[in-house]
Amino acid sequence: MALARPPTQAGIGMTSLRTRERMLVRLREQGIKDEVVLSAISAIPRHIFVDEALSIRAYEDVSLPIGFSQTISQPYIVARMSEILRNGKPLQKVLEIGTGCGYQTAVLSKLAKEVYSVERIRPLVMKARGHLRELQCINVKLGHSDGSMGLPDLAPFDGIMVTAAASHIPQDLLDQLAIGGRLVIPVGTEEQVLTLVERKTEKDYRHTKLEPVKFVPLLGGLG
Ligand code: SAH
């Protein structure tokens, strides 16, 4: 008979508090400085987002498979993108494109008042919903849709985070950014660059290329 998942989010063995603390030390060494982001990451147990067989690797700085040819993002990139989006200030309304298993979404739920996240593969939406319910992330709403179009009915967003690589920045997302808002998105196909777009005024958008990254592609339509 298979054993059920240990009935604790604190975890045991390799998923213990000490393993999680080591991840925090590593994130600081990698240059993550925002204490609010670091404490959000330490509050979210990453091992519950991966299959039990992989949970011993949950606090390594690697992306891991979550099924459907998709992955859970590497802790460093989750921290880095959160830090860029937050820019040292609390976020109000955030849109995430590419929920996957919901790990980044859970971290965002600690950084923003309201979080909306959309995913094109329905079973992943269900999976993420279960994890976010388990963690009682009550300020999150998930949707099954093609995120390239954003969520026009709920715009504007003061933060938009895309967690899949786009060949170009979708115009709909630029339109749905609040003035003063920030969009963080990996751009490129072979070579991808994490890009920050700041909307300064109605028409003035400032683009900054930040660092090379590796994400699964942003795909059109529903999976
Ligand atoms: N945010 C996740 C990363 C998931 S990987 C984490 O915290 O680990 C990226 C996800 O983007 C995949 O689940 C993929 O199915 C989804 N995706 C790709 N293109 C999409 C699109 N156009 N709309 C919504 N989701 C998309």
Boltz pocket constraint, residues with backbone or C-beta under 6 A from the ligand:
constraints:
  - pocket:
      binder: B
      contacts: [[A, 70], [A, 71], [A, 72], [A, 73], [A, 97], [A, 98], [A, 99], [A, 100], [A, 101], [A, 102], [A, 103], [A, 104], [A, 105], [A, 118], [A, 119], [A, 120], [A, 121], [A, 124], [A, 145], [A, 146], [A, 147], [A, 148], [A, 163], [A, 164], [A, 216], [A, 217], [A, 218], [A, 219], [A, 220], [A, 221], [A, 223]]
      max_distance: 6.0
